[in-house]
Amino acid sequence: MVGNHLLQHRELSATAIGVAAYIQSLPDGAPVGIRALTERFPEGEIRISAALRELERHGYLERRRERQDTGQVVTRTYSYNKPLTTPDDPPPPPDREPVPEPEPERGPEQEPEHAPSPPRQELHPGAADLLAGLRRYDPRLLLAERDVQRLAPGVSTWLERGADPEAVALALTGNLPEPMRSPASVLAYRLEALLPPRLPAAPAAPAARPVRRPDPFQTCDGCERAFRSPHPGRCRDCPPEARAAA
């Protein structure tokens, strides 16, 4: 039996709900990996993979990497009729026997090992504060702490691309739907769908031209008036000095 908590889940996509219902309808030992699901449904590998990640995030699915007696590392998928409430809760017994999914073959010089976890994204310092302050625009946008942490990477990407914080807030809060059952889902969709492009690189500044300074003032040897010239002597209004006779 598929519970209403799954079929009417407010944060799961339609693809994730359909995949979960399909998995729960299968007999024990049926393959439920990405390859098997993409062969069964018209959705591509990207959408199926995203749906499985949603189910994992909300506790309906768990994938564990386990080492067999032969030394091979396999991935086992556990499906749960009732989701895990918190990450620290002990996992309930799965609804069906997990199916091992073999890992890609390795060369003889390599040992099977766990894949390294992806590096953690450094968030913009104002991302979480911006999300927490959205309730000033609409009281319905009072987000839970876990929603702020989940949405902060998306806001950080906007800010790192040069978007003004006020512009980001207006893009997220303008023309909100009525009624709005899941504010966090609306914000997650807008953060992805309305993501602005990166700002183009600023053009290089033109090279500065050298500034020619005016000649210094000199005192005319004939009329003693001031005039500009690189060298002392007479101004242009005075006749040149007569040369001494040889």
N, C-alpha and C positions, 0 to 999 in steps of 0.2 A: 504494500500500500504506500502510495506517495502522499506525503503530508502537505497540508495547505501552507505550512511554513516555508516549503520549497516552491510550490507552484505560485504563491502570491508574494514571493520575496521581493522587497522593494529595491534592493541594490543589485540583484543579479540580472544579467541581460537575458533576452528571450532565448538566445543560443545556449547559454549556460543552463537555464532551467530545462530546456529540451534535452540536452546531453545528459544531465543528471537523472531525469526521468527515464531515459533510455537505458542508462547504466543500471539503474535499480530494477529494471524489468528483465535483465539478463540472468541466465542461470549461473550457478557457481562455476568458476573457471573460464568464463568467456573472456576473450581478449578485449581490453578497453584502452589500448594505447592510441596515440595520435594516428598512427598509420591505419589501424583497424577502424577508427571512427571516420576518417576521411574517405575510406572505401565505402562506408555505409551511408554517409550524408553528402549532399552536394556542396556544403560549405568547405572552403579550402583549409589547408593546414594552419594558416595564420589564425583564422577565426576559431577553429577547434582548439588550438593551443591556448588562445586567450580565454576561451570558456573554461578549460580545465584549470587555468590559473585562478579564475574567479571562484570556482568551486573549492579549490584548495584554500584560498584566502578566507572563505566563509565557513570552512570546516566540514564541507560535504565530501571532500576527497582528500586523500593523503597518498603521496608517492614517496616510498622509501628506497634507498639504495642499500642492498643487502648482498653480502658475499656468500656464495654457495660453498658446499664442501669441496668442490673442484677448484675453488679459488676465483671463479668468474664472478664479476659483480653484475647484478641484475637490478632492475627497478620494479618494485611491486606496487601495484595500485590498490588502495583500500577505499571502498565506498561506504559511506555512513548514511543511514536513513535519517538520523538526527544529528545535526552539526555539533561540532565541538564548540563549547561556549567560550573558552579562553585557551591560549596556547599551553598553559600549565596544567590543564585538566588531563587526566589519564585518558587515552583513547578508548572509546567503547569498542566492543567486538564488532568487526565489520559485518555488513549484511551478506557478503558473499566471499568466497575464498579468493584471495588476491592472485593475480596472474603475473608471473615474472615476465619482464620485457628485457631481452638480452641487450647488453651494451654493445657499441660498435667494436669490431675486432681490432686488436692492438698488435703491433709488431712484436717479434720475439724478444727484442731488447727492452720493451716497456713492461712495467708492472701495472696491474690494474689498481687504480687509486681514485679517490674522490676528486671530482672536478673542483678547482678553486672557486670560491664564491666571488661574484662580481664586485668590483670596488664600490664602496658606498659613495653616493653622490653628495658633493658638498653643496649645501643649500644656501641660497641668498639669505642674508641675515634678516631681511624684512618680510620673507615669504609667510612665515607662520603668523606674524602680527597682522599682516594684511588680511589673512583668512579669518582670524579671530575678530577683526574689526568690521566684517561685513554685516554684522547684525545692526550696525548703526544705520545702514541703508534699508534693511528690511528685517524686522524682528524674527521672521521665519528662518533666517540664515544664522541662527544660533547653533553652531556646530559643536559636536562632541570632540574631545581631545584626539581620539583615534582618527576621526575624519580630517582634522587639521593636519595630522602627521601624514595621512595618506595623500592629501591634496597638495601639500607644501612643495614637493618636487615639481609639479606642474606650474605653480605660481613662480617658483624660482627660475624656471626656464624662461618665462615671460620677462622677468626682471633682468635676467642676464642678457636678453636680446635688446635691452635698451628701452623697454616699455615703461612709461611713467606709472608709479603706483596708483595714482588717482584714476588714470585711464584703465588700468587693469580692473580696479574695483567697479568702475562703471560698466565695463564689458561683461563682468560676471553678474551684476545685479540688475541690469536694465531689462525691462519687458519680461519679467519672470512669469512662468505659466500659472494659471489658476484652474484647479487647485494644484498645489505643489506637494506631492506626497514624499518625495525624497530630495531635499535640498542638496545633499552631498552628491547625488547622482547627476543632478542638473549642472552643478559646478564642474564635476569631472568631465562631462560632455563638452561644456563650453571651453574648458582649458585646452582640450585636444582639438576641437573643431575650429576654434577661432584663433589658434596660435599664430602670432604675427611672424613674418620672416625676419631673418637677421638683418641688421642695418648694414648697408654697403660701407666699405672702407672709405674714410674721408679722403678727398683728393689731396695730393701732396702740395704744400705751399710753394709758390714760385720762389726761385732763388732771389735773394735781395740784391739789388743793383748797388754798386759802390757809389757813395755820395761824394761829389767833388766839392771840396771846401774852397771858399773864395780866397783870393790872394790877400795877404796881409796889407795893412795900411803902411805906407811909406811917406816920408816928408820930402816934398819936392826940393831939390837943391837950388832951383832957380827962384820960385815964388813962395816957397815954404808952405804951400798948401798940401793937405793930405790927399793921397790918391792910393789906389790899390795896384800893387805890382809885386811880382815874386822877388824883385831885386830893387835896391835903392837906386835913385837917379832923378831924372826930371819927369814931370807930368807931360801929357801930350800937348798942353797949351803953351808950354815953354819951348823955345827953340833949343836944339841940342847945343851942348857946349862946343865952342870952337876948339879945334884940336891945336895943340901947341905946335909951333913951326919946328920943323925938323932941324 
